[in-house]
Amino acid sequence: MKRLILWFSFCLCIGAVTGAYLYVQTQGATIAHGVTGTVNAEELRAYERDGKNPFGGEISGPELTDKEYQEYIHGMAHQKVKADEKWTFFEIHPLRISWLLEHLETNDLTHKHVYKQILMKWADEDFSNAVADHNTIWEMQRGTIGKAKRLLTPEEEDEYIKENN
């Protein structure tokens, strides 16, 4: 009986580890296949021609969920803030901001008002609260590493963009 319990426990642990691995590998898959880094008008036209969104991903505007809004806003915020760790980067571009704003009202989103507040400021080129914007999204994503500490200087922002091009 003890052997059976031990064998069952072992199988359960293997299943849990496998499940956790698969979960981690599939989370954000729609975004992970997007293009990160800087973007120019020619690339944006190519994305549109290829049926991709302004972030280079496959997901269309009507399919956007809270997860994608958070990933895209978080990735763009990295251009403006100092944080110990940054894992995604999407260059801030007016077309990206307007595309996200355009689909806010047509999608069922839990945090629609938060995204709208951030994106409306950014559409007006007001990034003065980018640290708070970043950290709000980071907290929604249950971030533990990489909390924004301050705004980047213009020189630091230019360097960050060059490094991530």
C-alpha positions as a printed Julia matrix, in Angstrom:
165×3 Matrix{Float64}:
   0.0    0.0     0.0
   2.86   2.38    0.82
   4.39   1.67   -2.6
   1.11   2.5    -4.29
   0.81   5.78   -2.4
   4.44   6.63   -3.18
   3.95   5.78   -6.88
   0.74   7.84   -7.03
   2.47  10.8    -5.35
   5.35  10.59   -7.81
   2.98  10.53  -10.8
   1.03  13.44   -9.36
   4.21  15.49   -8.97
   5.32  14.72  -12.54
   1.88  15.73  -13.8
   1.95  18.97  -11.83
   5.41  19.89  -13.12
   4.4   19.07  -16.7
   1.19  21.08  -16.35
   3.03  24.06  -14.9
   5.59  23.93  -17.71
   2.91  23.8   -20.4
   0.97  26.62  -18.75
   4.03  28.88  -18.65
   4.94  28.03  -22.24
   1.48  28.82  -23.59
   0.77  32.0   -21.62
   1.26  35.03  -23.81
   1.82  32.9   -26.9
  -0.23  35.29  -29.01
   1.95  38.17  -27.89
   5.29  36.39  -27.76
   5.08  35.89  -31.51
   4.67  39.63  -32.06
   7.55  41.84  -33.05
   9.29  43.74  -30.29
  11.48  46.79  -30.55
  11.22  49.87  -32.69
   8.83  50.35  -35.57
   8.62  52.67  -38.55
   5.86  53.58  -41.01
   7.08  51.08  -43.6
   7.0   48.23  -41.07
   3.52  49.24  -39.94
   2.3   49.16  -43.57
   3.89  45.72  -43.98
   2.13  44.46  -40.84
  -1.2   45.7   -42.19
  -0.53  44.17  -45.62
   0.33  40.84  -43.96
  -2.83  40.9   -41.84
  -0.98  41.65  -38.62
  -1.77  44.19  -35.95
   0.41  47.31  -35.34
   2.46  45.32  -32.82
   3.32  42.68  -35.43
   1.07  40.09  -33.82
  -1.65  37.88  -35.24
  -4.43  38.91  -32.87
  -7.02  41.26  -34.35
  -8.59  44.27  -32.62
 -11.92  42.56  -31.85
 -10.02  39.66  -30.25
  -8.06  41.82  -27.79
  -8.39  40.81  -24.15
  -7.16  42.37  -20.92
  -4.04  40.22  -21.27
  -3.07  41.78  -24.62
  -3.91  45.33  -23.52
  -1.7   44.86  -20.47
   1.15  43.34  -22.46
   1.1   46.04  -25.14
   0.77  48.98  -22.72
   3.39  47.49  -20.4
   5.8   46.96  -23.31
   5.35  50.53  -24.54
   5.76  51.97  -21.02
   9.26  50.47  -20.88
  10.37  53.16  -23.32
   9.67  55.82  -20.71
  10.63  54.3   -17.34
  13.63  53.11  -15.35
  13.18  49.61  -13.94
  15.62  46.91  -12.86
  14.19  44.38  -15.32
  12.34  44.89  -18.61
  11.35  41.87  -20.67
   9.21  43.31  -23.45
   9.46  46.43  -25.55
   7.09  47.91  -28.08
   8.05  51.36  -29.31
   5.41  53.96  -28.58
   3.78  54.97  -31.85
   0.6   57.01  -32.45
  -0.85  54.25  -34.66
  -0.4   51.67  -31.92
  -2.05  53.93  -29.35
  -4.97  54.79  -31.64
  -5.46  51.11  -32.58
  -5.72  50.15  -28.91
  -8.09  53.06  -28.22
 -10.23  52.16  -31.23
 -10.95  48.68  -29.89
 -11.58  49.6   -26.25
 -15.31  50.11  -26.7
 -15.92  46.97  -28.76
 -14.22  44.51  -26.43
 -15.37  43.15  -23.07
 -12.51  44.24  -20.81
 -12.29  44.21  -17.03
  -9.94  47.22  -16.79
 -11.18  49.22  -19.8
 -11.27  52.49  -17.83
  -7.61  52.11  -16.77
  -6.42  51.41  -20.31
  -8.45  54.34  -21.65
  -7.05  56.72  -19.04
  -3.46  55.74  -19.86
  -3.89  55.66  -23.63
  -5.75  58.99  -23.8
  -2.84  60.71  -22.0
  -0.35  59.0   -24.26
  -2.33  59.99  -27.36
  -1.8   63.59  -26.21
   1.92  62.81  -25.74
   1.59  63.18  -21.98
   3.96  60.65  -20.46
   4.45  62.52  -17.18
   2.74  59.69  -15.25
   4.36  56.82  -17.16
   5.89  55.44  -13.95
   2.45  55.14  -12.32
   0.97  53.88  -15.61
   3.64  51.18  -15.86
   3.27  50.13  -12.25
  -0.53  49.98  -12.48
  -0.31  47.53  -15.38
   2.64  45.71  -13.77
   0.55  45.16  -10.63
  -2.39  43.87  -12.72
   0.05  41.35  -14.16
   1.15  40.44  -10.61
   4.66  41.71  -11.23
   7.33  40.92   -8.67
  10.47  42.17  -10.43
  10.82  45.28  -12.55
   8.74  47.9   -10.79
   9.33  51.3   -12.43
  11.26  53.74  -10.26
  11.39  56.93  -12.3
  11.06  58.41  -15.76
  14.0   57.98  -18.1
  15.8   61.11  -19.17
  15.51  61.9   -22.9
  19.08  60.64  -23.34
  18.34  57.39  -21.5
  15.2   56.89  -23.57
  17.15  57.36  -26.82
  19.74  54.85  -25.62
  17.05  52.35  -24.6
  15.42  52.6   -28.03
  18.79  52.12  -29.79
  19.62  49.1   -27.62
  16.28  47.47  -28.38
  16.16  48.13  -32.1
